[in-house]
Amino acid sequence: MIGQPSPCQKLRGVVGRKHGRIPLRQNFRSHSQSEGNPFWPHNKQTSYHNCRLDNSSRFRFRLHQKDNKKMAPGGGGAKSGGTKRKASDKAKTTEAKTLKRKREQDELDKLRKATDLLDPKSADLKNFKDLPLCEPTAAGLRASHFEVLTDVQRSAIPLALKGKDILGAAKTGSGKTLTFLIPVLEKLYRAQWTELDGLGALIIAPTRELAVQIFEVLRKIGRKHSFSAGLVIGGKNLKEEAERLGRMNILVCTPGRMLQHLDQTAGFDVDNLQILVLDEADRIMDMGFQSAVDALVQHLPKNRQTLLFSATQSKRVSDLARLSLKDPEYVSVHEEAASATPTNLQQHYIVTPLPEKLDTLWGFIRSNLKSRIIIFLSSGKQVRFVFESFKRMQPGISLLHLHGRQKQVARMEITRRFASAQHACLIATDVVARGVDFPSVDWVIQVDCPEDADTYIHRVGRTARYESKGRAVLFLDPSEEAGFIKRLEQKKVTVQKVHVKEKKKTSITGELQRHCFEGPDLKYLAQKAFISYTRSIHLQKDKEVFKLDKLDLDGFAKSIGLAGAPQIKYQKGEDVKRLKNASREAISSGSDDEDGDLSGAPKPKKQDEVRTKYQKMAERQNQDVLSSHYRKLLGDDNDKDDGDDDEDDFLSVKRVLDDDDLATAGVDTHMPKVIKLGNSELIIDSNRREKLLKSKKKLLKFMDKPTRLVFDDDGIAHPLYEMQNEDDFKSQGPAGQLREKFVSAEAEKVFEADVEDKQLAKDRRREKRDKAKARARGEEYEARDGAGGPQLDVDDEFGDEDPLALLRSLPIPGEDSSGEWSDRNSDEPPKKKVKKWFQNDSDVEDSDEGPKRKKAKQDVGKTGRKVIEMDREPENLEDLEALAAGLLD
Ligand SMILES: Nc1ncnc2c1ncn2[C@@H]1O[C@H](COP(=O)(O)OP(=O)(O)OP(=O)(O)O)[C@@H](O)[C@H]1O
């Protein structure tokens, strides 16, 4: 292919001349070095994948034109002579351009010739300057202080420059990144690629961290080139990203997100792609990424160059047909007899029973406070628990944690902090196991046994990189020892067994239990960690190594601060292998927003499928306990969306939470929050979910239904209907009879309750009526008050000649029963009607009754009424007062 004009060269022949060549070489440098550039990685606000070079390019181009104008003699002010000068300047510029193009063409021809003559097996190839590289690449390498070729670089770069497809395997930290980046830059340079030619190279990495790192190296060594480069890893607005994709020459991406763009971004053209690179190819090609990569490759042109690199090569990588590799060169720099791991790496293992793992880890950290340590655990939940618990115990070294569920910005920040810290301990999942190049890591500790020897090799490869030294320690449960050591031997990895010094052993179980007791949020994490670990062991394919039944799970639960092991029910009939792979598949294609996936791809959805809101709720993994509950209720095993975090789609936990388990506050953004719902509490992992559940209406749905209790004579509460012992039940007679008896007894109760209720209603009605009457009377009094002061209520039968006229004129309503004037306001209506001199108490009381009843009582009064007899008619005021006092008695 080299030497042949590419379609883009033809295109440039037309477009390039029309627009002129933009001096992008300067632009790349100026852009990459500009501080505070909103598209540049060192700016905290930015995402790398938005990195653009072309804005800056245009800006520079305009500046350049302006300068030319200014520099022109006459400055354009004088019209005469200016035109002539302009014409001559133009001619000079065209001439200079033609010369430059010719020079470039000569350079290219020389390069191509040198490449053709290059002997890939030549022993003379030692340094980068021995390779036929263009000046921008060579200058970029010099500026980055790369001089001597590593083994893999020496073997693979010449072949790649010759346009061969490559399958490369080399130890961790051996410099594979440069091995594929240099051919990428050279390929595009030799094809005289410009911004207008579109996408020329695609580099795929399995994790975001690795993609970012590759992009960084590209930025370093490509600083003298004029290509535009972008990072496509998800975690950002797809539309925003899509707008910038069209003009990128080199893209570094994760498979899922790239596929999403290929499917959804209109006008994103990959037809001209010259070179495809897969870093950590065995991981990308494994079952988890299989569908994404296959779909992606379908979009790409067949006549491209393909490079595949990894530290470990599995059989799947040799499934070359899928990638349309043409006569690939197999480059392996693992010496036959030597180990697959770097020679300057010391490897040890400790046999530590599962319940003592955290004690051993704590002891190790405490004795290595002046180091840079990476600790690998099998799941995000384990990572969170160990990080949170150790943080509370203050080990004396800066602790960091990294897992796939964290937001992209947080992941970047943690990576940056660990890379720059002098002493720090990073607790992580396998998200940083591959390819990530942290500088000077002293120790790699594998607390949970890796799933296979390849993962072991990648994990330990985070230390002893390039020519530096490093040490690695693997913790193995006694049940895992024989099986896993055998697996390592098969890969020619030799590890030495070591023992923990007795005096260095410390137990942190008590302290962990205290912390779990004090902070139910930690207890919650401990439970999740337990379940997650158990699940990971259950899912492991290699049953010769991972034996769940051999593990002391009770002891493990106690060692992480739990009172006992949460009961876990394994769903029957599940295909473990399928589930395991499915979760990986989802990692490769799961949406970042919800799942914190590794690749930033969208979650595949079943088309035209109607889903209930409960199903949607259940799909939101790790949001709260309810979602997992509904998931189990629905039995939905189609939704396997994240790799290491969600055991709930596979295992069901009988006792997820009890009242003690629940907490009221989150420790940090990743800690669960607790919302009170009546008697129970709901743990919320996301702010969105929390907001949703704060709606009263929603909360009502989750409230417990009230239980009716009855109390016995001792004050002990019982449910209304208690289950009875079967024998006792039978001894009471046939069930039919009992039922009838029960029904009639209940019916009687209902009848009685009905009578009571009716009486109650009647009383209430009566009370209401009485109140209304009293109110009406009060109003009447008020009306009279308004007419001229207090007056007695007088029966009409006495007429005007009433002998008690004087008495009636007295302000009786203000007088109390003792005959003395009270302080009561005379304006107030009397509370009680004053008895008439011939009435007794019962008459007065009855006076409020209805007309019918009143009449009847009057009839009785005619016969049985008690009349106060007096010796004489009252003559003066004293007599009247005496009479009044007597009547009032
Ligand atoms: N020729 C070289 N001279 C000096 N340092 C180099 C050279 N090539 C690579 N390195 C350095 O070696 C380290 C490891 O390189 P790189 O990350 O490419 O390794 P790798 O083989 O991809 O590792 P892994 O398999 O873990 O992904 C990096 O820090 C890189 O800067």
The ligand as an SDF file (V2000), in Angstrom:
LIG
                    3D

 31 33  0  0  0  0  0  0  0  0999 V2000
   12.0160    3.0650   24.3790 N   0  0  0  0  0  0  0  0  0  0  0  0
   11.7170    3.4360   25.6010 C   0  0  0  0  0  0  0  0  0  0  0  0
   12.6200    4.0620   26.3530 N   0  0  0  0  0  0  0  0  0  0  0  0
   12.3160    4.4380   27.6000 C   0  0  0  0  0  0  0  0  0  0  0  0
   11.1500    4.2280   28.1920 N   0  0  0  0  0  0  0  0  0  0  0  0
   10.2130    3.6090   27.4810 C   0  0  0  0  0  0  0  0  0  0  0  0
   10.4290    3.1780   26.1470 C   0  0  0  0  0  0  0  0  0  0  0  0
    9.2990    2.6160   25.7190 N   0  0  0  0  0  0  0  0  0  0  0  0
    8.4060    2.6920   26.7250 C   0  0  0  0  0  0  0  0  0  0  0  0
    8.9420    3.2670   27.7910 N   0  0  0  0  0  0  0  0  0  0  0  0
    8.2990    3.5030   29.0830 C   0  0  0  0  0  0  0  0  0  0  0  0
    7.9760    2.2510   29.6630 O   0  0  0  0  0  0  0  0  0  0  0  0
    6.7880    2.3330   30.3770 C   0  0  0  0  0  0  0  0  0  0  0  0
    5.8680    1.2380   29.9430 C   0  0  0  0  0  0  0  0  0  0  0  0
    5.4610    1.4210   28.6340 O   0  0  0  0  0  0  0  0  0  0  0  0
    4.0440    0.9700   28.1060 P   0  0  0  0  0  0  0  0  0  0  0  0
    2.9840    1.5290   28.9520 O   0  0  0  0  0  0  0  0  0  0  0  0
    3.9940    1.2360   26.6700 O   0  0  0  0  0  0  0  0  0  0  0  0
    4.1380   -0.5640   28.3800 O   0  0  0  0  0  0  0  0  0  0  0  0
    3.1710   -1.7120   27.9030 P   0  0  0  0  0  0  0  0  0  0  0  0
    3.9990   -2.7620   27.3050 O   0  0  0  0  0  0  0  0  0  0  0  0
    2.0740   -1.1440   27.0880 O   0  0  0  0  0  0  0  0  0  0  0  0
    2.6210   -2.2230   29.2780 O   0  0  0  0  0  0  0  0  0  0  0  0
    1.2340   -2.9700   29.5630 P   0  0  0  0  0  0  0  0  0  0  0  0
    1.3300   -4.3230   28.9810 O   0  0  0  0  0  0  0  0  0  0  0  0
    1.1560   -2.9820   31.0270 O   0  0  0  0  0  0  0  0  0  0  0  0
    0.1980   -2.1480   28.9080 O   0  0  0  0  0  0  0  0  0  0  0  0
    6.2120    3.6910   30.1290 C   0  0  0  0  0  0  0  0  0  0  0  0
    6.4120    4.4870   31.2680 O   0  0  0  0  0  0  0  0  0  0  0  0
    6.9820    4.2260   28.9490 C   0  0  0  0  0  0  0  0  0  0  0  0
    7.1690    5.6140   29.0450 O   0  0  0  0  0  0  0  0  0  0  0  0
  1  2  1  0
  2  3  1  0
  2  7  2  0
  3  4  2  0
  4  5  1  0
  5  6  2  0
  6  7  1  0
  6 10  1  0
  7  8  1  0
  8  9  2  0
  9 10  1  0
 10 11  1  0
 11 12  1  0
 11 30  1  0
 12 13  1  0
 13 14  1  0
 13 28  1  0
 14 15  1  0
 15 16  1  0
 16 17  2  0
 16 18  1  0
 16 19  1  0
 19 20  1  0
 20 21  2  0
 20 22  1  0
 20 23  1  0
 23 24  1  0
 24 25  2  0
 24 26  1  0
 24 27  1  0
 28 29  1  0
 28 30  1  0
 30 31  1  0
M  END
$$$$
